């Protein structure tokens, strides 16, 4: 055998020894090292690690947060009525040694155990709540209690429950109809109350506006009468002053206006004595009888 072939054989042998004597743990993994079937070490740090061939074997597990979609389950409320709950769970392995001893490292077994624990907690929580509480505003509180209580139990499996969340809560069709009808009646009652309150406020506004209108009109009428009275007084004063300056002219002017108003239309008929006071400026330019 040539030196080149011998060196290549040695390199292959050494590479094989290294390959069977080491293992790699990724950043997303946890590893358990076994010695003849017994757990001897848990590896959490990523990188290259050493093992003894044929004596040590390695099992790796995902250490990331995993998502479990739990199947939709019916739960009884405190009113003995069913609600169908669809939820999901966030979980991760925190104790690989305990996880392996309790589930043999089988994720399906771990999921089955978790679902059973969570369902028990769900039944307990929903059984103490009414439909209104479940649907309206206490979901977050329910999920927090379920998560805290279930997490205490899953710790025995080496599992941490990071979060438990409800995706939706559905009611059976018969219950949904009755709930919707009740909600419609409640909304109608609230709407009627708002309308009644609005009508009372509107009546008050209209009455106040009518009162203000009456007061404004009365005040305007009072002021107009005062102004009219002042105008009449001023006019009378002016007339009196003018009459006092030239009584004859004032008398003539008033007679001319009376003639104008009396004979404004050709169909007008006036029956008076020719020598009456009314025609004095017709009979004599000076107005003397």
C-alpha angles and dihedrals in degrees: 000000000000122000090246094056091044091052091048091051091051091050092050091048092050091047090051091049091050092046094052093040099053139051134192125230116199124215091256095051144082121202135204120204116210129198111203090332095315122112110244104161143014115211116205101158117088119236142064117331135182130242136172111248117242090006103060125049127183134222119191128202134187111255095189123106106273130202124229118191104206116210117256108268133189116235130187118236125213087269089059092247125133125244122183112224126197114191145156135216133215113209144158141186112258101163109041094181093053091041091055096045093048099042104017085241091290111142092200091059090047092051092048091052092047093049090051092050094046093047090053091052092045091053091050095049098041090045090062095048134074123234090253091055092047095048102035117046117327102078094104091051092048093049092048092053091046091049095048095046096043092046091060089058098042090054085074086063093051089252130126119207105219096183144346118204137180114228095188143341117216130188126216111261095254092050092043091056093050092045092049092048091050091048090050091052092047092049090047090052091049091047091050090050091051091048092050091048090048092050091051091050091046091052090051092049092048092048091049091047091049091049091050090047091052092048092048092049092046092049091046091050091049092051092045090051090050091049091046091049091049089049093049091048091049091047092049090048091050092047091048092049092047092046090050092054096052115006095176094052091047091052090048092048093051091049091052090052090049091052091048094051093043098049099036094117127046091223093057115113123200121186112197138130113275090227094050122123089254093068099041093115089050092056098040129017090216091053094237119138 
